[in-house]
Amino acid sequence: MAGKFELKKAKSDQFYFHLKAGNGQVILSSEMYVEKASAENGIASVKKNAPDDSRYERKDTKNGQFMFNLKAANHQIIGTSETYTTTAARENGIASVKENAPSAPVHDETA
């Protein structure tokens, strides 16, 4: 099963999205957007930037775990990963985003 984007509406009436891998696990989460169109633009930016390894900011967390941010060309964060216990797991997460994001369909769950 291929990955997918889920576009959602929060209780605060803001919009956000998750990129899920084929196994249903969330591999990338967005910030909150006031406008639905902005969240849709965020998804388009993830699709465009995901294949480019230079767009990934690999980070260590304060509690000794690992995560990454996906950034657009303007250096704005367009998606954030979960935390991982090893650098290898983080690299697998990045590989999954690279593989899934470019062709992932968008499931609009805001209705």
C-alpha angles and dihedrals in degrees: 000000000000127000126264143194118238114204110202141178119227125218086256088064090248123127131235140161141217127204108216126196121230090269091059096253117139107243100171134022129193133219120256117277127201093212127049090221089059091054089049089051088051090055091050089051092051090050090050098044102036097087093055111088091199089066092067119093108200113206140181117223125226091252094056098264130118136239141156142220125213111219133196123230089270089058093248115142110248098173141011129206131223117257120272130203095222137032088237090058090049090052089050088053091052090048089052092052090048091050100041108033104064096060101022115130119233118239108200108211096168097098 
